[in-house]
Amino acid sequence: MPLHVEDQDGVAVVRLAHGKVNALDLELLQAITATFTELDSGDAAAVVFTGDGPAFSAGVDLWRILDGGAEYGREFLLALDAAFLAVFGLGKPTVAAINGHAIAGGAILAAACDQRVMSAGSIGVTELLVGVPFPTTALDILRHAWGPTAARRAVLTGATLPPEDALAAGHIDQIGTISAAIARARRLAGIPADAFRLTKSQLQAGIPGPVEPRVAELWQRAVEDGRIGRYMSRTVKRS
C-alpha cells in the first residue's frame, strides 16, 4: 500500500509511504481518496496526515505524466481532483503534519486539512514554474486555507518557503513535530462532532467552483510541447 493508517488513541495517523518523496501518481491518489472516504464514516475522531521519509509530498510525479500518454493524463487529473476533495471534505478534524517538502500537489493536500503543523522542508505551489495550470479545486482550496492575497502571491511567484517564513505567510499554523499535530487534532476532536461537521461544511460552501475543461487541455499541451520535460531536466534527476 502506498500509505499506512495507524490509530493513536482515537486519532487516525495517515502516513504517505510511496517512494523517496511521496510523489503523486494515479495509485497514490486513488489510495488517498479511498482512505479518507473510509475515515469519514469510521470510528476515528480526527485525522493527522503526514509522510514518511524526507518529504510530505513533492507533488505530481511528472515523469509518470510524461511516460503515461494522454489517457493516463486525463485519468490522473480526475484522480487528483478526487483526492483533494476527499481530504478537504472530510467531516472530521484534519491536521497536516508536514514532515518535509510539501510542493505543488503536496502543498494542496496539506492546505486541504483544517490546520497545518510543519517541522522541516519547504512548502509552496510551483505549477506555473512548470508551465501547467492549477485545477480549479486546487485554487479554491488554497484561497480557503491561505486567504486570497497569500494564495495569489504563492501561485504567481511559485515561491517555496521554509517553516519560519511559511508561518509568517499564513501557510501553516504552527512549527512543530507530529506530536504537536496530534495534540491539535485531539483538541479539535473535543468539539461535538455534529457541530464540527456542520460548521466545516458551512465554511467550505461553494467549494469547489466549476471544473475548467481547459485545465486538462493545457496539461496535455505541456507534455506535447516539451515544457514539462524541460522543467524536469533542469530540476530533477531521474532515478
DRENDO-1510 file (C-alpha; in Angstrom, 1 decimal, always signed):
<recs>
REC; n; res; u; v; w
REC; 1; MET; +0.0; +0.0; +0.0 .
REC; 2; PRO; +1.3; +3.5; -0.8 .
REC; 3; LEU; +0.0; +4.8; +2.5 .
REC; 4; HIS; -0.5; +3.4; +6.0 .
REC; 5; VAL; -3.1; +4.2; +8.7 .
REC; 6; GLU; -2.4; +3.8; +12.4 .
REC; 7; ASP; -4.6; +4.5; +15.4 .
REC; 8; GLN; -3.2; +6.8; +18.1 .
REC; 9; ASP; -5.9; +6.6; +20.8 .
REC; 10; GLY; -8.7; +7.7; +18.5 .
REC; 11; VAL; -6.7; +9.8; +16.1 .
REC; 12; ALA; -6.0; +8.2; +12.8 .
REC; 13; VAL; -2.5; +9.0; +11.5 .
REC; 14; VAL; -2.4; +8.6; +7.7 .
REC; 15; ARG; +1.2; +8.3; +6.5 .
REC; 16; LEU; +2.2; +8.6; +2.9 .
REC; 17; ALA; +4.8; +5.9; +2.1 .
REC; 18; HIS; +5.3; +5.9; -1.7 .
REC; 19; GLY; +8.9; +6.2; -2.9 .
REC; 20; LYS; +11.5; +8.6; -1.8 .
REC; 21; VAL; +9.4; +11.8; -1.8 .
REC; 22; ASN; +5.7; +10.5; -1.9 .
REC; 23; ALA; +5.3; +11.8; -5.5 .
REC; 24; LEU; +1.6; +11.8; -6.5 .
REC; 25; ASP; +0.7; +9.2; -9.2 .
REC; 26; LEU; -2.5; +7.5; -10.0 .
REC; 27; GLU; -2.1; +4.7; -7.5 .
REC; 28; LEU; -1.3; +7.0; -4.6 .
REC; 29; LEU; -4.2; +9.4; -5.4 .
REC; 30; GLN; -6.7; +6.5; -5.5 .
REC; 31; ALA; -5.4; +5.3; -2.2 .
REC; 32; ILE; -5.8; +8.7; -0.6 .
REC; 33; THR; -9.3; +9.0; -1.9 .
REC; 34; ALA; -10.3; +5.6; -0.7 .
REC; 35; THR; -8.7; +6.0; +2.7 .
REC; 36; PHE; -10.2; +9.4; +3.5 .
REC; 37; THR; -13.6; +8.3; +2.3 .
REC; 38; GLU; -13.4; +5.4; +4.7 .
REC; 39; LEU; -12.2; +7.5; +7.5 .
REC; 40; ASP; -15.2; +9.9; +7.1 .
REC; 41; SER; -17.6; +7.2; +8.3 .
REC; 42; GLY; -15.1; +5.3; +10.5 .
REC; 43; ASP; -14.5; +5.5; +14.3 .
REC; 44; ALA; -11.6; +7.9; +14.4 .
REC; 45; ALA; -12.4; +11.2; +16.0 .
REC; 46; ALA; -9.8; +13.1; +14.0 .
REC; 47; VAL; -7.1; +12.6; +11.4 .
REC; 48; VAL; -3.4; +13.6; +11.1 .
REC; 49; PHE; -2.0; +13.5; +7.6 .
REC; 50; THR; +1.8; +13.1; +7.3 .
REC; 51; GLY; +4.6; +11.5; +5.2 .
REC; 52; ASP; +7.4; +9.0; +5.5 .
REC; 53; GLY; +11.0; +10.0; +4.7 .
REC; 54; PRO; +12.3; +13.4; +3.9 .
REC; 55; ALA; +9.1; +14.8; +2.3 .
REC; 56; PHE; +5.4; +15.2; +3.0 .
REC; 57; SER; +4.9; +15.0; -0.8 .
REC; 58; ALA; +7.0; +16.6; -3.5 .
REC; 59; GLY; +3.9; +16.9; -5.7 .
REC; 60; VAL; +2.9; +15.3; -9.0 .
REC; 61; ASP; +5.0; +12.5; -10.4 .
REC; 62; LEU; +5.7; +14.4; -13.7 .
REC; 63; TRP; +7.8; +11.6; -15.1 .
REC; 64; ARG; +4.7; +9.4; -15.0 .
REC; 65; ILE; +2.8; +12.1; -16.7 .
REC; 66; LEU; +5.4; +12.2; -19.5 .
REC; 67; ASP; +5.5; +8.5; -19.8 .
REC; 68; GLY; +1.8; +7.7; -19.4 .
REC; 69; GLY; +0.3; +9.4; -22.5 .
REC; 70; ALA; -2.9; +11.3; -23.0 .
REC; 71; GLU; -5.2; +8.7; -21.4 .
REC; 72; TYR; -3.1; +8.5; -18.2 .
REC; 73; GLY; -3.0; +12.3; -18.0 .
REC; 74; ARG; -6.8; +12.5; -18.2 .
REC; 75; GLU; -7.3; +9.8; -15.6 .
REC; 76; PHE; -4.7; +11.3; -13.4 .
REC; 77; LEU; -6.3; +14.8; -13.3 .
REC; 78; LEU; -9.6; +13.3; -12.4 .
REC; 79; ALA; -7.9; +11.3; -9.6 .
REC; 80; LEU; -6.0; +14.4; -8.4 .
REC; 81; ASP; -9.2; +16.4; -8.1 .
REC; 82; ALA; -10.9; +13.5; -6.2 .
REC; 83; ALA; -8.1; +13.2; -3.7 .
REC; 84; PHE; -8.0; +16.9; -3.0 .
REC; 85; LEU; -11.8; +16.8; -2.4 .
REC; 86; ALA; -11.6; +13.6; -0.2 .
REC; 87; VAL; -9.2; +15.3; +2.2 .
REC; 88; PHE; -10.8; +18.7; +2.1 .
REC; 89; GLY; -14.3; +17.3; +2.5 .
REC; 90; LEU; -13.7; +15.0; +5.4 .
REC; 91; GLY; -16.2; +16.0; +8.1 .
REC; 92; LYS; -13.8; +15.4; +11.0 .
REC; 93; PRO; -10.9; +17.5; +12.2 .
REC; 94; THR; -7.8; +17.1; +10.0 .
REC; 95; VAL; -4.3; +18.3; +10.7 .
REC; 96; ALA; -1.4; +18.1; +8.3 .
REC; 97; ALA; +1.9; +17.2; +10.0 .
REC; 98; ILE; +4.3; +18.5; +7.3 .
REC; 99; ASN; +7.5; +16.5; +8.0 .
REC; 100; GLY; +9.4; +17.7; +4.9 .
REC; 101; HIS; +8.9; +19.3; +1.5 .
REC; 102; ALA; +5.2; +19.9; +0.5 .
REC; 103; ILE; +5.4; +21.1; -3.0 .
REC; 104; ALA; +2.7; +21.8; -5.6 .
REC; 105; GLY; +0.1; +19.0; -5.2 .
REC; 106; GLY; +1.7; +18.1; -1.9 .
REC; 107; ALA; +1.1; +21.7; -0.7 .
REC; 108; ILE; -2.5; +21.5; -1.8 .
REC; 109; LEU; -3.1; +18.3; +0.2 .
REC; 110; ALA; -1.7; +20.0; +3.3 .
REC; 111; ALA; -3.8; +23.1; +2.6 .
REC; 112; ALA; -6.9; +20.8; +2.3 .
REC; 113; CYS; -6.5; +19.9; +6.0 .
REC; 114; ASP; -8.1; +22.2; +8.7 .
REC; 115; GLN; -4.7; +23.0; +10.3 .
REC; 116; ARG; -1.1; +22.6; +9.4 .
REC; 117; VAL; +2.0; +21.9; +11.6 .
REC; 118; MET; +5.4; +21.9; +9.9 .
REC; 119; SER; +8.7; +20.6; +11.2 .
REC; 120; ALA; +11.0; +20.7; +8.1 .
REC; 121; GLY; +11.4; +21.2; +4.4 .
REC; 122; SER; +9.6; +23.9; +2.4 .
REC; 123; ILE; +6.1; +24.5; +1.2 .
REC; 124; GLY; +4.8; +26.1; -2.0 .
REC; 125; VAL; +3.0; +25.8; -5.2 .
REC; 126; THR; +5.2; +25.6; -8.3 .
REC; 127; GLU; +2.7; +24.8; -11.1 .
REC; 128; LEU; +3.3; +27.9; -13.1 .
REC; 129; LEU; +7.1; +27.4; -12.9 .
REC; 130; VAL; +6.5; +24.0; -14.5 .
REC; 131; GLY; +4.2; +25.7; -17.1 .
REC; 132; VAL; +0.9; +24.0; -16.2 .
REC; 133; PRO; -2.4; +25.4; -14.8 .
REC; 134; PHE; -3.9; +24.7; -11.5 .
REC; 135; PRO; -7.1; +22.5; -11.3 .
REC; 136; THR; -10.0; +24.7; -10.1 .
REC; 137; THR; -10.3; +22.7; -6.9 .
REC; 138; ALA; -6.7; +23.4; -6.0 .
REC; 139; LEU; -7.1; +27.1; -6.3 .
REC; 140; ASP; -10.3; +27.1; -4.3 .
REC; 141; ILE; -8.6; +25.1; -1.5 .
REC; 142; LEU; -5.6; +27.4; -1.5 .
REC; 143; ARG; -7.8; +30.6; -1.2 .
REC; 144; HIS; -9.8; +28.9; +1.5 .
REC; 145; ALA; -6.7; +27.8; +3.6 .
REC; 146; TRP; -4.2; +30.6; +2.9 .
REC; 147; GLY; -6.5; +33.6; +2.1 .
REC; 148; PRO; -6.9; +35.2; -1.3 .
REC; 149; THR; -3.9; +37.5; -1.0 .
REC; 150; ALA; -1.4; +34.9; +0.2 .
REC; 151; ALA; -2.8; +32.3; -2.2 .
REC; 152; ARG; -2.4; +34.7; -5.2 .
REC; 153; ARG; +1.2; +35.6; -4.2 .
REC; 154; ALA; +2.1; +32.0; -3.8 .
REC; 155; VAL; +0.6; +30.9; -7.1 .
REC; 156; LEU; +2.1; +33.7; -9.2 .
REC; 157; THR; +5.6; +33.5; -7.7 .
REC; 158; GLY; +5.9; +29.8; -7.2 .
REC; 159; ALA; +8.0; +30.5; -4.0 .
REC; 160; THR; +8.7; +27.6; -1.6 .
REC; 161; LEU; +9.0; +28.7; +2.0 .
REC; 162; PRO; +10.8; +27.1; +5.0 .
REC; 163; PRO; +8.8; +26.7; +8.2 .
REC; 164; GLU; +9.5; +30.2; +9.7 .
REC; 165; ASP; +8.6; +32.0; +6.5 .
REC; 166; ALA; +5.6; +29.7; +5.9 .
REC; 167; LEU; +4.3; +30.6; +9.4 .
REC; 168; ALA; +4.7; +34.3; +8.7 .
REC; 169; ALA; +2.9; +34.0; +5.4 .
REC; 170; GLY; +0.0; +32.1; +7.0 .
REC; 171; HIS; +0.6; +28.9; +5.1 .
REC; 172; ILE; +0.9; +26.9; +8.4 .
REC; 173; ASP; -0.5; +27.3; +11.9 .
REC; 174; GLN; +2.5; +26.1; +13.9 .
REC; 175; ILE; +6.1; +25.0; +13.7 .
REC; 176; GLY; +6.3; +21.6; +15.4 .
REC; 177; THR; +6.5; +17.8; +15.1 .
REC; 178; ILE; +3.8; +15.2; +14.5 .
REC; 179; SER; +3.3; +15.2; +18.3 .
REC; 180; ALA; +2.1; +18.8; +18.1 .
REC; 181; ALA; -0.1; +17.9; +15.2 .
REC; 182; ILE; -1.7; +15.0; +17.1 .
REC; 183; ALA; -2.3; +17.3; +20.1 .
REC; 184; ARG; -4.0; +19.8; +17.8 .
REC; 185; ALA; -6.2; +17.1; +16.3 .
REC; 186; ARG; -7.2; +15.9; +19.8 .
REC; 187; ARG; -8.2; +19.5; +20.8 .
REC; 188; LEU; -10.4; +19.8; +17.7 .
REC; 189; ALA; -11.9; +16.4; +18.3 .
REC; 190; GLY; -13.1; +17.8; +21.7 .
REC; 191; ILE; -15.7; +19.8; +19.7 .
REC; 192; PRO; -19.0; +18.0; +19.4 .
REC; 193; ALA; -18.7; +16.0; +16.1 .
REC; 194; ASP; -22.1; +17.1; +14.7 .
REC; 195; ALA; -21.4; +20.8; +15.3 .
REC; 196; PHE; -17.9; +20.5; +13.8 .
REC; 197; ARG; -19.1; +18.7; +10.7 .
REC; 198; LEU; -21.9; +21.3; +10.0 .
REC; 199; THR; -19.6; +24.3; +10.7 .
REC; 200; LYS; -16.9; +22.9; +8.4 .
REC; 201; SER; -19.4; +22.4; +5.6 .
REC; 202; GLN; -20.6; +26.0; +6.1 .
REC; 203; LEU; -17.1; +27.4; +5.9 .
REC; 204; GLN; -16.5; +25.4; +2.7 .
REC; 205; ALA; -19.7; +26.4; +1.0 .
REC; 206; GLY; -19.3; +27.0; -2.7 .
REC; 207; ILE; -16.0; +25.0; -3.0 .
REC; 208; PRO; -15.1; +23.7; -5.4 .
REC; 209; GLY; -16.1; +26.0; -8.2 .
REC; 210; PRO; -17.0; +24.7; -11.7 .
REC; 211; VAL; -14.4; +22.5; -13.3 .
REC; 212; GLU; -12.5; +24.2; -16.1 .
REC; 213; PRO; -12.1; +21.8; -19.1 .
REC; 214; ARG; -9.2; +23.9; -20.4 .
REC; 215; VAL; -7.0; +22.6; -17.5 .
REC; 216; ALA; -6.7; +19.1; -19.0 .
REC; 217; GLU; -6.1; +20.5; -22.4 .
REC; 218; LEU; -3.2; +22.7; -21.2 .
REC; 219; TRP; -1.7; +19.8; -19.2 .
REC; 220; GLN; -1.6; +17.7; -22.4 .
REC; 221; ARG; -0.1; +20.6; -24.3 .
REC; 222; ALA; +2.6; +20.9; -21.7 .
REC; 223; VAL; +3.5; +17.3; -22.3 .
REC; 224; GLU; +3.5; +17.6; -26.1 .
REC; 225; ASP; +5.4; +20.9; -26.4 .
REC; 226; GLY; +8.1; +19.7; -24.0 .
REC; 227; ARG; +7.8; +22.2; -21.3 .
REC; 228; ILE; +7.3; +19.6; -18.5 .
REC; 229; GLY; +10.2; +17.6; -19.9 .
REC; 230; ARG; +12.5; +20.7; -19.9 .
REC; 231; TYR; +11.5; +21.6; -16.4 .
REC; 232; MET; +12.2; +18.1; -15.1 .
REC; 233; SER; +15.6; +18.1; -16.9 .
REC; 234; ARG; +16.5; +21.3; -15.2 .
REC; 235; THR; +15.4; +20.5; -11.7 .
REC; 236; VAL; +15.1; +16.8; -11.1 .
REC; 237; LYS; +17.5; +13.9; -11.7 .
REC; 238; ARG; +15.5; +10.9; -12.9 .
REC; 239; SER; +16.1; +7.8; -10.7 .
</recs>
